[in-house]
Amino acid sequence: MFKLWIDTAMLAAESQHVIALRLQKFACGGPDAHFEAHRMVAEKIVALAETAYAIATGANAEEIVHDFRRRVGANARRLAEG
């Protein structure tokens, strides 16, 4: 249970970092910002569908949080690069 709490807290912190990186990209404007906005919405739709499927097939909270941390980490790396 404590691990779930720590992982959830880390997810919150990592998500805030991705939000900051995206806001920087949006502030610069241009086609990159437009593409990022569309990508962000599409990612959220896919994440919702995949999470709903995972819950329906018996995934537990630790698995769901782990998957979200993987997604957020990938976004952080991608946004930090460029």
PDB file of N, CA, C and O in Angstrom, chain B, residues numbered from 101:
ATOM      1  N   MET B 101       0.823  -1.196   0.000  1.00  0.00           N
ATOM      2  CA  MET B 101       0.000   0.000   0.000  1.00  0.00           C
ATOM      3  C   MET B 101       0.868   1.261   0.000  1.00  0.00           C
ATOM      4  O   MET B 101       0.551   2.242  -0.673  1.00  0.00           O
ATOM      5  N   PHE B 102       1.972   1.225   0.765  1.00  0.00           N
ATOM      6  CA  PHE B 102       2.860   2.385   0.811  1.00  0.00           C
ATOM      7  C   PHE B 102       3.499   2.633  -0.554  1.00  0.00           C
ATOM      8  O   PHE B 102       3.675   3.783  -0.956  1.00  0.00           O
ATOM      9  N   LYS B 103       3.848   1.559  -1.270  1.00  0.00           N
ATOM     10  CA  LYS B 103       4.436   1.704  -2.605  1.00  0.00           C
ATOM     11  C   LYS B 103       3.455   2.394  -3.547  1.00  0.00           C
ATOM     12  O   LYS B 103       3.858   3.241  -4.345  1.00  0.00           O
ATOM     13  N   LEU B 104       2.178   2.044  -3.465  1.00  0.00           N
ATOM     14  CA  LEU B 104       1.175   2.692  -4.307  1.00  0.00           C
ATOM     15  C   LEU B 104       1.124   4.192  -4.006  1.00  0.00           C
ATOM     16  O   LEU B 104       1.020   5.010  -4.920  1.00  0.00           O
ATOM     17  N   TRP B 105       1.198   4.543  -2.727  1.00  0.00           N
ATOM     18  CA  TRP B 105       1.161   5.958  -2.346  1.00  0.00           C
ATOM     19  C   TRP B 105       2.370   6.690  -2.935  1.00  0.00           C
ATOM     20  O   TRP B 105       2.223   7.769  -3.509  1.00  0.00           O
ATOM     21  N   ILE B 106       3.551   6.113  -2.797  1.00  0.00           N
ATOM     22  CA  ILE B 106       4.774   6.726  -3.331  1.00  0.00           C
ATOM     23  C   ILE B 106       4.692   6.843  -4.851  1.00  0.00           C
ATOM     24  O   ILE B 106       5.005   7.893  -5.412  1.00  0.00           O
ATOM     25  N   ASP B 107       4.278   5.779  -5.511  1.00  0.00           N
ATOM     26  CA  ASP B 107       4.173   5.811  -6.977  1.00  0.00           C
ATOM     27  C   ASP B 107       3.152   6.850  -7.444  1.00  0.00           C
ATOM     28  O   ASP B 107       3.370   7.517  -8.456  1.00  0.00           O
ATOM     29  N   THR B 108       2.054   6.992  -6.727  1.00  0.00           N
ATOM     30  CA  THR B 108       1.043   7.989  -7.083  1.00  0.00           C
ATOM     31  C   THR B 108       1.584   9.399  -6.879  1.00  0.00           C
ATOM     32  O   THR B 108       1.332  10.281  -7.699  1.00  0.00           O
ATOM     33  N   ALA B 109       2.322   9.620  -5.801  1.00  0.00           N
ATOM     34  CA  ALA B 109       2.939  10.930  -5.566  1.00  0.00           C
ATOM     35  C   ALA B 109       3.963  11.248  -6.649  1.00  0.00           C
ATOM     36  O   ALA B 109       4.045  12.382  -7.122  1.00  0.00           O
ATOM     37  N   MET B 110       4.738  10.248  -7.037  1.00  0.00           N
ATOM     38  CA  MET B 110       5.715  10.452  -8.112  1.00  0.00           C
ATOM     39  C   MET B 110       5.011  10.752  -9.434  1.00  0.00           C
ATOM     40  O   MET B 110       5.469  11.599 -10.201  1.00  0.00           O
ATOM     41  N   LEU B 111       3.908  10.067  -9.705  1.00  0.00           N
ATOM     42  CA  LEU B 111       3.135  10.331 -10.913  1.00  0.00           C
ATOM     43  C   LEU B 111       2.655  11.779 -10.930  1.00  0.00           C
ATOM     44  O   LEU B 111       2.703  12.437 -11.969  1.00  0.00           O
ATOM     45  N   ALA B 112       2.202  12.267  -9.807  1.00  0.00           N
ATOM     46  CA  ALA B 112       1.745  13.658  -9.730  1.00  0.00           C
ATOM     47  C   ALA B 112       2.881  14.629 -10.027  1.00  0.00           C
ATOM     48  O   ALA B 112       2.700  15.585 -10.782  1.00  0.00           O
ATOM     49  N   ALA B 113       4.048  14.391  -9.441  1.00  0.00           N
ATOM     50  CA  ALA B 113       5.196  15.273  -9.669  1.00  0.00           C
ATOM     51  C   ALA B 113       5.671  15.201 -11.116  1.00  0.00           C
ATOM     52  O   ALA B 113       5.958  16.229 -11.730  1.00  0.00           O
ATOM     53  N   GLU B 114       5.754  14.002 -11.656  1.00  0.00           N
ATOM     54  CA  GLU B 114       6.195  13.840 -13.039  1.00  0.00           C
ATOM     55  C   GLU B 114       5.196  14.459 -14.017  1.00  0.00           C
ATOM     56  O   GLU B 114       5.586  15.025 -15.038  1.00  0.00           O
ATOM     57  N   SER B 115       3.921  14.348 -13.702  1.00  0.00           N
ATOM     58  CA  SER B 115       2.891  14.954 -14.559  1.00  0.00           C
ATOM     59  C   SER B 115       3.020  16.468 -14.572  1.00  0.00           C
ATOM     60  O   SER B 115       2.851  17.093 -15.619  1.00  0.00           O
ATOM     61  N   GLN B 116       3.315  17.064 -13.428  1.00  0.00           N
ATOM     62  CA  GLN B 116       3.500  18.512 -13.369  1.00  0.00           C
ATOM     63  C   GLN B 116       4.677  18.950 -14.229  1.00  0.00           C
ATOM     64  O   GLN B 116       4.640  20.008 -14.856  1.00  0.00           O
ATOM     65  N   HIS B 117       5.712  18.134 -14.252  1.00  0.00           N
ATOM     66  CA  HIS B 117       6.877  18.438 -15.085  1.00  0.00           C
ATOM     67  C   HIS B 117       6.487  18.425 -16.571  1.00  0.00           C
ATOM     68  O   HIS B 117       6.887  19.309 -17.328  1.00  0.00           O
ATOM     69  N   VAL B 118       5.715  17.431 -16.977  1.00  0.00           N
ATOM     70  CA  VAL B 118       5.273  17.344 -18.374  1.00  0.00           C
ATOM     71  C   VAL B 118       4.363  18.524 -18.707  1.00  0.00           C
ATOM     72  O   VAL B 118       4.448  19.077 -19.804  1.00  0.00           O
ATOM     73  N   ILE B 119       3.506  18.909 -17.787  1.00  0.00           N
ATOM     74  CA  ILE B 119       2.640  20.067 -18.018  1.00  0.00           C
ATOM     75  C   ILE B 119       3.485  21.313 -18.242  1.00  0.00           C
ATOM     76  O   ILE B 119       3.201  22.102 -19.144  1.00  0.00           O
ATOM     77  N   ALA B 120       4.519  21.495 -17.432  1.00  0.00           N
ATOM     78  CA  ALA B 120       5.399  22.665 -17.598  1.00  0.00           C
ATOM     79  C   ALA B 120       6.097  22.637 -18.957  1.00  0.00           C
ATOM     80  O   ALA B 120       6.191  23.665 -19.628  1.00  0.00           O
ATOM     81  N   LEU B 121       6.585  21.471 -19.363  1.00  0.00           N
ATOM     82  CA  LEU B 121       7.244  21.364 -20.669  1.00  0.00           C
ATOM     83  C   LEU B 121       6.269  21.667 -21.810  1.00  0.00           C
ATOM     84  O   LEU B 121       6.630  22.323 -22.788  1.00  0.00           O
ATOM     85  N   ARG B 122       5.049  21.190 -21.677  1.00  0.00           N
ATOM     86  CA  ARG B 122       4.054  21.468 -22.723  1.00  0.00           C
ATOM     87  C   ARG B 122       3.682  22.940 -22.751  1.00  0.00           C
ATOM     88  O   ARG B 122       3.518  23.511 -23.829  1.00  0.00           O
ATOM     89  N   LEU B 123       3.548  23.560 -21.599  1.00  0.00           N
ATOM     90  CA  LEU B 123       3.234  24.988 -21.569  1.00  0.00           C
ATOM     91  C   LEU B 123       4.339  25.814 -22.232  1.00  0.00           C
ATOM     92  O   LEU B 123       4.058  26.806 -22.905  1.00  0.00           O
ATOM     93  N   GLN B 124       5.586  25.405 -22.039  1.00  0.00           N
ATOM     94  CA  GLN B 124       6.685  26.097 -22.712  1.00  0.00           C
ATOM     95  C   GLN B 124       6.551  25.973 -24.224  1.00  0.00           C
ATOM     96  O   GLN B 124       6.754  26.943 -24.955  1.00  0.00           O
ATOM     97  N   LYS B 125       6.210  24.787 -24.683  1.00  0.00           N
ATOM     98  CA  LYS B 125       6.040  24.568 -26.125  1.00  0.00           C
ATOM     99  C   LYS B 125       4.872  25.390 -26.650  1.00  0.00           C
ATOM    100  O   LYS B 125       4.971  25.995 -27.717  1.00  0.00           O
ATOM    101  N   PHE B 126       3.758  25.418 -25.905  1.00  0.00           N
ATOM    102  CA  PHE B 126       2.596  26.195 -26.331  1.00  0.00           C
ATOM    103  C   PHE B 126       2.910  27.685 -26.362  1.00  0.00           C
ATOM    104  O   PHE B 126       2.432  28.403 -27.240  1.00  0.00           O
ATOM    105  N   ALA B 127       3.706  28.150 -25.412  1.00  0.00           N
ATOM    106  CA  ALA B 127       4.047  29.569 -25.349  1.00  0.00           C
ATOM    107  C   ALA B 127       4.856  30.004 -26.571  1.00  0.00           C
ATOM    108  O   ALA B 127       4.770  31.157 -26.992  1.00  0.00           O
ATOM    109  N   CYS B 128       5.627  29.102 -27.132  1.00  0.00           N
ATOM    110  CA  CYS B 128       6.414  29.427 -28.322  1.00  0.00           C
ATOM    111  C   CYS B 128       5.543  29.497 -29.574  1.00  0.00           C
ATOM    112  O   CYS B 128       5.908  30.150 -30.551  1.00  0.00           O
ATOM    113  N   GLY B 129       4.401  28.829 -29.545  1.00  0.00           N
ATOM    114  CA  GLY B 129       3.479  28.863 -30.671  1.00  0.00           C
ATOM    115  C   GLY B 129       4.017  28.120 -31.886  1.00  0.00           C
ATOM    116  O   GLY B 129       4.980  27.358 -31.801  1.00  0.00           O
ATOM    117  N   GLY B 130       3.369  28.365 -33.013  1.00  0.00           N
ATOM    118  CA  GLY B 130       3.808  27.766 -34.262  1.00  0.00           C
ATOM    119  C   GLY B 130       3.274  26.365 -34.473  1.00  0.00           C
ATOM    120  O   GLY B 130       2.472  25.863 -33.686  1.00  0.00           O
ATOM    121  N   PRO B 131       3.731  25.740 -35.548  1.00  0.00           N
ATOM    122  CA  PRO B 131       3.223  24.404 -35.897  1.00  0.00           C
ATOM    123  C   PRO B 131       3.562  23.330 -34.854  1.00  0.00           C
ATOM    124  O   PRO B 131       2.794  22.386 -34.668  1.00  0.00           O
ATOM    125  N   ASP B 132       4.706  23.471 -34.175  1.00  0.00           N
ATOM    126  CA  ASP B 132       5.061  22.482 -33.148  1.00  0.00           C
ATOM    127  C   ASP B 132       4.054  22.507 -32.000  1.00  0.00           C
ATOM    128  O   ASP B 132       3.669  21.457 -31.485  1.00  0.00           O
ATOM    129  N   ALA B 133       3.630  23.696 -31.605  1.00  0.00           N
ATOM    130  CA  ALA B 133       2.651  23.818 -30.525  1.00  0.00           C
ATOM    131  C   ALA B 133       1.308  23.245 -30.960  1.00  0.00           C
ATOM    132  O   ALA B 133       0.629  22.570 -30.186  1.00  0.00           O
ATOM    133  N   HIS B 134       0.939  23.517 -32.189  1.00  0.00           N
ATOM    134  CA  HIS B 134      -0.329  23.003 -32.727  1.00  0.00           C
ATOM    135  C   HIS B 134      -0.303  21.472 -32.754  1.00  0.00           C
ATOM    136  O   HIS B 134      -1.270  20.825 -32.353  1.00  0.00           O
ATOM    137  N   PHE B 135       0.800  20.901 -33.224  1.00  0.00           N
ATOM    138  CA  PHE B 135       0.938  19.444 -33.281  1.00  0.00           C
ATOM    139  C   PHE B 135       0.898  18.851 -31.873  1.00  0.00           C
ATOM    140  O   PHE B 135       0.259  17.824 -31.648  1.00  0.00           O
ATOM    141  N   GLU B 136       1.582  19.498 -30.929  1.00  0.00           N
ATOM    142  CA  GLU B 136       1.626  18.990 -29.550  1.00  0.00           C
ATOM    143  C   GLU B 136       0.233  18.993 -28.920  1.00  0.00           C
ATOM    144  O   GLU B 136      -0.120  18.061 -28.198  1.00  0.00           O
ATOM    145  N   ALA B 137      -0.547  20.019 -29.182  1.00  0.00           N
ATOM    146  CA  ALA B 137      -1.899  20.084 -28.635  1.00  0.00           C
ATOM    147  C   ALA B 137      -2.749  18.929 -29.161  1.00  0.00           C
ATOM    148  O   ALA B 137      -3.468  18.284 -28.397  1.00  0.00           O
ATOM    149  N   HIS B 138      -2.666  18.673 -30.451  1.00  0.00           N
ATOM    150  CA  HIS B 138      -3.418  17.558 -31.027  1.00  0.00           C
ATOM    151  C   HIS B 138      -2.911  16.219 -30.499  1.00  0.00           C
ATOM    152  O   HIS B 138      -3.704  15.323 -30.213  1.00  0.00           O
ATOM    153  N   ARG B 139      -1.609  16.083 -30.371  1.00  0.00           N
ATOM    154  CA  ARG B 139      -1.030  14.844 -29.860  1.00  0.00           C
ATOM    155  C   ARG B 139      -1.471  14.597 -28.420  1.00  0.00           C
ATOM    156  O   ARG B 139      -1.789  13.469 -28.044  1.00  0.00           O
ATOM    157  N   MET B 140      -1.487  15.657 -27.626  1.00  0.00           N
ATOM    158  CA  MET B 140      -1.867  15.542 -26.223  1.00  0.00           C
ATOM    159  C   MET B 140      -3.303  15.014 -26.094  1.00  0.00           C
ATOM    160  O   MET B 140      -3.566  14.109 -25.302  1.00  0.00           O
ATOM    161  N   VAL B 141      -4.218  15.580 -26.870  1.00  0.00           N
ATOM    162  CA  VAL B 141      -5.614  15.138 -26.808  1.00  0.00           C
ATOM    163  C   VAL B 141      -5.736  13.686 -27.271  1.00  0.00           C
ATOM    164  O   VAL B 141      -6.432  12.888 -26.642  1.00  0.00           O
ATOM    165  N   ALA B 142      -5.069  13.347 -28.358  1.00  0.00           N
ATOM    166  CA  ALA B 142      -5.125  11.975 -28.862  1.00  0.00           C
ATOM    167  C   ALA B 142      -4.564  10.988 -27.831  1.00  0.00           C
ATOM    168  O   ALA B 142      -5.126   9.911 -27.633  1.00  0.00           O
ATOM    169  N   GLU B 143      -3.459  11.355 -27.177  1.00  0.00           N
ATOM    170  CA  GLU B 143      -2.865  10.481 -26.159  1.00  0.00           C
ATOM    171  C   GLU B 143      -3.832  10.252 -25.008  1.00  0.00           C
ATOM    172  O   GLU B 143      -3.927   9.142 -24.483  1.00  0.00           O
ATOM    173  N   LYS B 144      -4.540  11.285 -24.622  1.00  0.00           N
ATOM    174  CA  LYS B 144      -5.473  11.156 -23.499  1.00  0.00           C
ATOM    175  C   LYS B 144      -6.638  10.239 -23.848  1.00  0.00           C
ATOM    176  O   LYS B 144      -7.103   9.476 -23.001  1.00  0.00           O
ATOM    177  N   ILE B 145      -7.106  10.309 -25.075  1.00  0.00           N
ATOM    178  CA  ILE B 145      -8.202   9.433 -25.506  1.00  0.00           C
ATOM    179  C   ILE B 145      -7.742   7.979 -25.500  1.00  0.00           C
ATOM    180  O   ILE B 145      -8.458   7.096 -25.028  1.00  0.00           O
ATOM    181  N   VAL B 146      -6.549   7.736 -26.025  1.00  0.00           N
ATOM    182  CA  VAL B 146      -5.999   6.372 -26.038  1.00  0.00           C
ATOM    183  C   VAL B 146      -5.772   5.880 -24.613  1.00  0.00           C
ATOM    184  O   VAL B 146      -6.088   4.732 -24.298  1.00  0.00           O
ATOM    185  N   ALA B 147      -5.228   6.731 -23.752  1.00  0.00           N
ATOM    186  CA  ALA B 147      -4.967   6.335 -22.363  1.00  0.00           C
ATOM    187  C   ALA B 147      -6.270   5.987 -21.649  1.00  0.00           C
ATOM    188  O   ALA B 147      -6.317   5.024 -20.884  1.00  0.00           O
ATOM    189  N   LEU B 148      -7.326   6.758 -21.891  1.00  0.00           N
ATOM    190  CA  LEU B 148      -8.611   6.465 -21.275  1.00  0.00           C
ATOM    191  C   LEU B 148      -9.131   5.105 -21.720  1.00  0.00           C
ATOM    192  O   LEU B 148      -9.563   4.303 -20.893  1.00  0.00           O
ATOM    193  N   ALA B 149      -9.093   4.843 -23.020  1.00  0.00           N
ATOM    194  CA  ALA B 149      -9.585   3.569 -23.533  1.00  0.00           C
ATOM    195  C   ALA B 149      -8.766   2.399 -22.994  1.00  0.00           C
ATOM    196  O   ALA B 149      -9.330   1.385 -22.581  1.00  0.00           O
ATOM    197  N   GLU B 150      -7.456   2.533 -22.995  1.00  0.00           N
ATOM    198  CA  GLU B 150      -6.604   1.445 -22.518  1.00  0.00           C
ATOM    199  C   GLU B 150      -6.753   1.219 -21.015  1.00  0.00           C
ATOM    200  O   GLU B 150      -6.700   0.082 -20.546  1.00  0.00           O
ATOM    201  N   THR B 151      -6.939   2.291 -20.272  1.00  0.00           N
ATOM    202  CA  THR B 151      -7.136   2.153 -18.826  1.00  0.00           C
ATOM    203  C   THR B 151      -8.480   1.504 -18.529  1.00  0.00           C
ATOM    204  O   THR B 151      -8.575   0.650 -17.648  1.00  0.00           O
ATOM    205  N   ALA B 152      -9.513   1.898 -19.252  1.00  0.00           N
ATOM    206  CA  ALA B 152     -10.823   1.272 -19.065  1.00  0.00           C
ATOM    207  C   ALA B 152     -10.749  -0.218 -19.358  1.00  0.00           C
ATOM    208  O   ALA B 152     -11.330  -1.026 -18.634  1.00  0.00           O
ATOM    209  N   TYR B 153     -10.041  -0.581 -20.411  1.00  0.00           N
ATOM    210  CA  TYR B 153      -9.870  -1.999 -20.745  1.00  0.00           C
ATOM    211  C   TYR B 153      -9.093  -2.726 -19.646  1.00  0.00           C
ATOM    212  O   TYR B 153      -9.451  -3.837 -19.256  1.00  0.00           O
ATOM    213  N   ALA B 154      -8.036  -2.094 -19.153  1.00  0.00           N
ATOM    214  CA  ALA B 154      -7.235  -2.726 -18.096  1.00  0.00           C
ATOM    215  C   ALA B 154      -8.072  -2.956 -16.834  1.00  0.00           C
ATOM    216  O   ALA B 154      -7.981  -4.013 -16.209  1.00  0.00           O
ATOM    217  N   ILE B 155      -8.874  -1.979 -16.469  1.00  0.00           N
ATOM    218  CA  ILE B 155      -9.731  -2.129 -15.293  1.00  0.00           C
ATOM    219  C   ILE B 155     -10.758  -3.231 -15.527  1.00  0.00           C
ATOM    220  O   ILE B 155     -11.015  -4.046 -14.640  1.00  0.00           O
ATOM    221  N   ALA B 156     -11.342  -3.253 -16.714  1.00  0.00           N
ATOM    222  CA  ALA B 156     -12.359  -4.257 -17.030  1.00  0.00           C
ATOM    223  C   ALA B 156     -11.789  -5.669 -17.028  1.00  0.00           C
ATOM    224  O   ALA B 156     -12.512  -6.633 -16.776  1.00  0.00           O
ATOM    225  N   THR B 157     -10.512  -5.792 -17.306  1.00  0.00           N
ATOM    226  CA  THR B 157      -9.892  -7.125 -17.340  1.00  0.00           C
ATOM    227  C   THR B 157      -9.154  -7.471 -16.053  1.00  0.00           C
ATOM    228  O   THR B 157      -8.438  -8.470 -15.989  1.00  0.00           O
ATOM    229  N   GLY B 158      -9.334  -6.632 -15.019  1.00  0.00           N
ATOM    230  CA  GLY B 158      -8.829  -6.997 -13.704  1.00  0.00           C
ATOM    231  C   GLY B 158      -7.525  -6.374 -13.258  1.00  0.00           C
ATOM    232  O   GLY B 158      -6.931  -6.842 -12.287  1.00  0.00           O
ATOM    233  N   ALA B 159      -7.063  -5.345 -13.926  1.00  0.00           N
ATOM    234  CA  ALA B 159      -5.817  -4.695 -13.489  1.00  0.00           C
ATOM    235  C   ALA B 159      -6.031  -4.045 -12.127  1.00  0.00           C
ATOM    236  O   ALA B 159      -7.126  -3.578 -11.813  1.00  0.00           O
ATOM    237  N   ASN B 160      -4.973  -4.023 -11.326  1.00  0.00           N
ATOM    238  CA  ASN B 160      -5.086  -3.376 -10.023  1.00  0.00           C
ATOM    239  C   ASN B 160      -4.517  -1.955 -10.087  1.00  0.00           C
ATOM    240  O   ASN B 160      -3.967  -1.543 -11.108  1.00  0.00           O
ATOM    241  N   ALA B 161      -4.654  -1.225  -9.003  1.00  0.00           N
ATOM    242  CA  ALA B 161      -4.235   0.178  -8.972  1.00  0.00           C
ATOM    243  C   ALA B 161      -2.740   0.334  -9.248  1.00  0.00           C
ATOM    244  O   ALA B 161      -2.331   1.269  -9.937  1.00  0.00           O
ATOM    245  N   GLU B 162      -1.928  -0.574  -8.715  1.00  0.00           N
ATOM    246  CA  GLU B 162      -0.479  -0.484  -8.926  1.00  0.00           C
ATOM    247  C   GLU B 162      -0.136  -0.591 -10.415  1.00  0.00           C
ATOM    248  O   GLU B 162       0.732   0.129 -10.909  1.00  0.00           O
ATOM    249  N   GLU B 163      -0.814  -1.483 -11.120  1.00  0.00           N
ATOM    250  CA  GLU B 163      -0.567  -1.650 -12.558  1.00  0.00           C
ATOM    251  C   GLU B 163      -0.992  -0.415 -13.339  1.00  0.00           C
ATOM    252  O   GLU B 163      -0.308  -0.002 -14.275  1.00  0.00           O
ATOM    253  N   ILE B 164      -2.111   0.171 -12.958  1.00  0.00           N
ATOM    254  CA  ILE B 164      -2.613   1.366 -13.644  1.00  0.00           C
ATOM    255  C   ILE B 164      -1.643   2.532 -13.442  1.00  0.00           C
ATOM    256  O   ILE B 164      -1.292   3.223 -14.398  1.00  0.00           O
ATOM    257  N   VAL B 165      -1.215   2.745 -12.206  1.00  0.00           N
ATOM    258  CA  VAL B 165      -0.287   3.842 -11.916  1.00  0.00           C
ATOM    259  C   VAL B 165       1.037   3.614 -12.633  1.00  0.00           C
ATOM    260  O   VAL B 165       1.619   4.554 -13.176  1.00  0.00           O
ATOM    261  N   HIS B 166       1.518   2.371 -12.640  1.00  0.00           N
ATOM    262  CA  HIS B 166       2.771   2.052 -13.337  1.00  0.00           C
ATOM    263  C   HIS B 166       2.666   2.401 -14.826  1.00  0.00           C
ATOM    264  O   HIS B 166       3.595   2.971 -15.399  1.00  0.00           O
ATOM    265  N   ASP B 167       1.543   2.061 -15.445  1.00  0.00           N
ATOM    266  CA  ASP B 167       1.346   2.358 -16.864  1.00  0.00           C
ATOM    267  C   ASP B 167       1.331   3.864 -17.102  1.00  0.00           C
ATOM    268  O   ASP B 167       1.941   4.348 -18.056  1.00  0.00           O
ATOM    269  N   PHE B 168       0.641   4.603 -16.247  1.00  0.00           N
ATOM    270  CA  PHE B 168       0.619   6.054 -16.407  1.00  0.00           C
ATOM    271  C   PHE B 168       2.008   6.668 -16.217  1.00  0.00           C
ATOM    272  O   PHE B 168       2.377   7.602 -16.929  1.00  0.00           O
ATOM    273  N   ARG B 169       2.775   6.145 -15.260  1.00  0.00           N
ATOM    274  CA  ARG B 169       4.133   6.667 -15.065  1.00  0.00           C
ATOM    275  C   ARG B 169       4.998   6.397 -16.286  1.00  0.00           C
ATOM    276  O   ARG B 169       5.834   7.224 -16.649  1.00  0.00           O
ATOM    277  N   ARG B 170       4.806   5.244 -16.924  1.00  0.00           N
ATOM    278  CA  ARG B 170       5.550   4.929 -18.147  1.00  0.00           C
ATOM    279  C   ARG B 170       5.201   5.933 -19.244  1.00  0.00           C
ATOM    280  O   ARG B 170       6.090   6.432 -19.932  1.00  0.00           O
ATOM    281  N   ARG B 171       3.927   6.227 -19.408  1.00  0.00           N
ATOM    282  CA  ARG B 171       3.482   7.177 -20.434  1.00  0.00           C
ATOM    283  C   ARG B 171       4.000   8.591 -20.160  1.00  0.00           C
ATOM    284  O   ARG B 171       4.480   9.279 -21.062  1.00  0.00           O
ATOM    285  N   VAL B 172       3.892   9.004 -18.902  1.00  0.00           N
ATOM    286  CA  VAL B 172       4.341  10.352 -18.535  1.00  0.00           C
ATOM    287  C   VAL B 172       5.846  10.467 -18.719  1.00  0.00           C
ATOM    288  O   VAL B 172       6.332  11.491 -19.199  1.00  0.00           O
ATOM    289  N   GLY B 173       6.587   9.439 -18.347  1.00  0.00           N
ATOM    290  CA  GLY B 173       8.037   9.446 -18.527  1.00  0.00           C
ATOM    291  C   GLY B 173       8.429   9.565 -19.989  1.00  0.00           C
ATOM    292  O   GLY B 173       9.360  10.294 -20.332  1.00  0.00           O
ATOM    293  N   ALA B 174       7.717   8.845 -20.851  1.00  0.00           N
ATOM    294  CA  ALA B 174       7.994   8.916 -22.289  1.00  0.00           C
ATOM    295  C   ALA B 174       7.738  10.325 -22.810  1.00  0.00           C
ATOM    296  O   ALA B 174       8.509  10.842 -23.618  1.00  0.00           O
ATOM    297  N   ASN B 175       6.658  10.943 -22.350  1.00  0.00           N
ATOM    298  CA  ASN B 175       6.367  12.312 -22.774  1.00  0.00           C
ATOM    299  C   ASN B 175       7.429  13.283 -22.266  1.00  0.00           C
ATOM    300  O   ASN B 175       7.841  14.189 -22.991  1.00  0.00           O
ATOM    301  N   ALA B 176       7.865  13.101 -21.042  1.00  0.00           N
ATOM    302  CA  ALA B 176       8.889  13.984 -20.478  1.00  0.00           C
ATOM    303  C   ALA B 176      10.173  13.897 -21.291  1.00  0.00           C
ATOM    304  O   ALA B 176      10.783  14.920 -21.603  1.00  0.00           O
ATOM    305  N   ARG B 177      10.583  12.686 -21.634  1.00  0.00           N
ATOM    306  CA  ARG B 177      11.808  12.530 -22.431  1.00  0.00           C
ATOM    307  C   ARG B 177      11.650  13.173 -23.808  1.00  0.00           C
ATOM    308  O   ARG B 177      12.545  13.874 -24.279  1.00  0.00           O
ATOM    309  N   ARG B 178      10.519  12.932 -24.439  1.00  0.00           N
ATOM    310  CA  ARG B 178      10.290  13.472 -25.779  1.00  0.00           C
ATOM    311  C   ARG B 178      10.256  15.011 -25.764  1.00  0.00           C
ATOM    312  O   ARG B 178      10.856  15.660 -26.621  1.00  0.00           O
ATOM    313  N   LEU B 179       9.558  15.571 -24.796  1.00  0.00           N
ATOM    314  CA  LEU B 179       9.437  17.033 -24.736  1.00  0.00           C
ATOM    315  C   LEU B 179      10.753  17.697 -24.333  1.00  0.00           C
ATOM    316  O   LEU B 179      11.047  18.805 -24.782  1.00  0.00           O
ATOM    317  N   ALA B 180      11.543  17.038 -23.496  1.00  0.00           N
ATOM    318  CA  ALA B 180      12.822  17.610 -23.069  1.00  0.00           C
ATOM    319  C   ALA B 180      13.828  17.650 -24.206  1.00  0.00           C
ATOM    320  O   ALA B 180      14.711  18.507 -24.231  1.00  0.00           O
ATOM    321  N   GLU B 181      13.697  16.722 -25.149  1.00  0.00           N
ATOM    322  CA  GLU B 181      14.622  16.672 -26.282  1.00  0.00           C
ATOM    323  C   GLU B 181      14.414  17.829 -27.259  1.00  0.00           C
ATOM    324  O   GLU B 181      15.365  18.323 -27.864  1.00  0.00           O
ATOM    325  N   GLY B 182      13.203  18.237 -27.398  1.00  0.00           N
ATOM    326  CA  GLY B 182      13.047  19.253 -28.419  1.00  0.00           C
ATOM    327  C   GLY B 182      11.849  20.063 -28.273  1.00  0.00           C
ATOM    328  O   GLY B 182      11.608  20.959 -29.082  1.00  0.00           O
TER     329      GLY B 182
END
